[in-house]
Amino acid sequence: MKNATTKDRHDRLETSRIAFWMISAFHDNPLLPFFRNPYRLLQAAGLKPGQTVLEVGCGPGFFTIPAARIVGEKGMVYALDINPLAIRRVTGKIQKQAISNVKPMLANAADTALPEESVDIAFLFGLPRIAGGRENLFAEMHRVLKPGAILVLEKRRTSEEKLTRDMEQKGFAYKEKCGGILKFTKSYSRTTPLP
């Protein structure tokens, strides 16, 4: 039994390494910003100087460095990922560029350990699957976002109408659409009972 468990862990780790390598090959491609400009996407998402930002699923840091530059020295970016390889890559990038307003966090997005109502804006770009499930993730986003704060999602396969209905049930009000991203506002505090 112990060998099967060790093998399962090894297989999961190897799958994680391969997945991270594929994501990195795509995101670290120097041509990608010409087709998917991270500064333009983050500004459309609403990032501004001085904000506290949560990047969910930072991967190799394609959005991390631009987010840090947008929020500036008075802002903070929490770059969160469940993959240790992602956190190592982001840590290396911020050290190389002497960026001090990014805190890489190895954590599940459904349990960030961030203080309640401490984040101005959270964004989730390019996450097809979420460890711990979407329900727990959105409950945690609701917990860490300040009242009136913004949650930004990339529109995926789900229809905009269905996504909006789902988000309203989780305590977020539709704000606007900017290109392929949807912005939601935290619509009530944690002490207000869910509908």
C-alpha positions in Angstrom: 0.0 0.0 0.0 2.8 2.4 0.9 4.4 1.9 -2.6 1.1 2.7 -4.3 0.8 5.9 -2.3 4.4 6.9 -3.0 3.8 6.1 -6.7 0.6 8.2 -6.7 2.4 11.2 -5.2 5.3 10.8 -7.7 2.8 10.7 -10.6 1.0 13.8 -9.3 4.3 15.6 -8.9 5.5 14.6 -12.4 2.1 15.7 -13.9 2.5 19.0 -12.0 6.0 19.5 -13.4 4.9 18.8 -16.9 1.9 21.1 -16.6 4.1 23.9 -15.2 6.7 23.5 -17.9 3.9 23.8 -20.6 2.5 26.9 -18.9 5.9 28.4 -18.5 6.9 27.8 -22.2 3.7 29.7 -23.2 3.9 32.5 -20.6 7.6 33.1 -20.8 7.6 33.4 -24.6 8.9 36.9 -25.4 6.3 37.2 -28.2 3.3 36.7 -25.9 3.0 40.3 -24.7 2.4 41.4 -28.3 -0.7 39.3 -28.4 -1.8 39.3 -24.8 -0.5 42.6 -23.2 -0.5 42.1 -19.4 -0.5 45.8 -18.7 -3.5 46.4 -20.9 -5.4 43.5 -19.3 -4.5 44.6 -15.7 -5.5 48.2 -16.3 -8.8 47.0 -17.8 -9.2 44.9 -14.7 -9.0 48.1 -12.6 -5.5 47.9 -11.1 -4.3 51.3 -9.8 -1.4 52.6 -7.7 -1.6 51.9 -4.0 -3.9 48.9 -4.2 -3.6 45.6 -2.5 -4.0 42.9 -5.2 -4.5 39.2 -5.1 -3.3 37.2 -8.1 -4.9 33.8 -8.0 -2.9 31.2 -9.9 0.2 33.3 -10.6 2.0 30.5 -12.5 5.4 31.7 -13.8 4.5 35.3 -13.2 3.3 36.7 -16.5 1.0 39.1 -14.7 2.9 39.4 -11.4 5.6 41.8 -12.4 3.3 44.1 -14.5 0.8 44.1 -11.5 3.6 45.1 -9.1 4.6 48.0 -11.4 1.0 49.2 -11.8 0.3 49.3 -8.0 3.7 50.8 -7.3 5.7 51.0 -4.1 2.6 51.8 -2.0 0.7 48.8 -3.3 1.1 45.1 -2.7 0.6 42.0 -4.9 0.0 38.7 -3.3 1.1 36.2 -6.0 -0.7 32.9 -5.0 -0.2 29.5 -6.5 -0.6 25.9 -5.3 2.4 24.8 -7.4 5.8 25.2 -5.6 7.5 25.5 -9.0 5.4 28.6 -9.8 6.3 30.2 -6.5 10.0 29.5 -7.1 9.8 31.0 -10.6 8.0 34.2 -9.3 10.4 34.5 -6.4 13.4 34.4 -8.8 11.8 37.0 -11.1 11.1 39.5 -8.3 14.6 39.0 -6.8 16.2 39.5 -10.2 14.3 42.7 -10.8 14.6 43.9 -7.2 10.8 44.2 -6.8 9.8 44.5 -3.2 6.0 44.8 -3.4 5.2 41.2 -4.3 4.6 38.4 -1.8 4.7 35.0 -3.4 2.4 32.6 -1.5 2.3 28.8 -1.8 -1.3 28.2 -0.9 -4.7 26.9 -2.1 -6.8 29.8 -3.4 -9.7 28.3 -1.3 -7.7 28.9 1.9 -5.3 31.9 1.4 -4.7 32.7 5.1 -4.9 36.4 4.2 -6.7 38.7 6.6 -10.4 39.2 6.2 -11.4 42.2 4.0 -7.8 43.1 3.2 -7.7 43.0 -0.6 -8.9 45.8 -3.1 -8.9 43.6 -6.2 -8.5 39.9 -7.0 -8.0 38.6 -10.4 -8.2 35.1 -11.9 -6.9 34.8 -15.4 -6.5 31.6 -17.3 -7.5 29.1 -14.7 -9.4 26.3 -16.3 -9.5 24.2 -13.0 -9.3 25.3 -9.4 -7.9 23.1 -6.7 -10.5 22.9 -3.9 -13.3 23.7 -6.3 -14.9 27.0 -7.5 -17.4 27.1 -4.6 -14.7 27.3 -1.9 -12.6 29.6 -4.0 -15.4 32.2 -4.3 -16.2 32.0 -0.6 -12.6 32.7 0.1 -12.5 35.6 -2.4 -15.6 37.1 -0.7 -13.9 36.8 2.7 -10.6 38.5 1.7 -12.1 41.3 -0.5 -12.9 44.6 1.1 -16.6 45.7 0.9 -17.1 47.1 -2.6 -13.8 45.5 -3.8 -13.5 44.0 -7.3 -13.2 40.4 -8.4 -12.1 40.0 -12.0 -12.6 36.9 -14.1 -11.8 36.0 -17.7 -14.8 34.8 -19.5 -14.4 31.1 -20.3 -16.8 28.5 -21.7 -19.7 29.4 -19.3 -22.1 31.9 -20.7 -21.9 35.5 -19.3 -25.5 35.3 -18.1 -24.9 32.0 -16.2 -21.6 33.3 -14.7 -23.4 36.5 -13.6 -26.2 34.5 -11.9 -23.7 32.2 -10.2 -21.6 35.1 -9.0 -24.7 36.9 -7.6 -25.5 33.8 -5.5 -22.0 34.0 -4.1 -22.3 37.6 -3.0 -20.9 39.5 -6.1 -22.7 42.0 -8.2 -22.0 42.3 -11.9 -20.1 45.6 -12.6 -19.0 45.6 -16.2 -17.3 43.7 -19.1 -14.0 44.9 -20.6 -13.1 42.8 -23.6 -12.9 39.2 -22.4 -12.9 40.0 -18.7 -15.8 40.4 -16.4 -15.7 42.5 -13.2 -17.8 41.9 -10.1 -18.2 43.9 -7.0 -18.4 42.4 -3.5 -22.0 43.3 -2.9 -22.4 42.6 0.9 -20.3 41.9 3.9 -19.7 38.5 5.4 -22.0 39.2 8.2 -25.0 39.6 5.8 -26.7 36.2 5.4 -26.3 34.7 1.9 -29.5 34.7 -0.2 
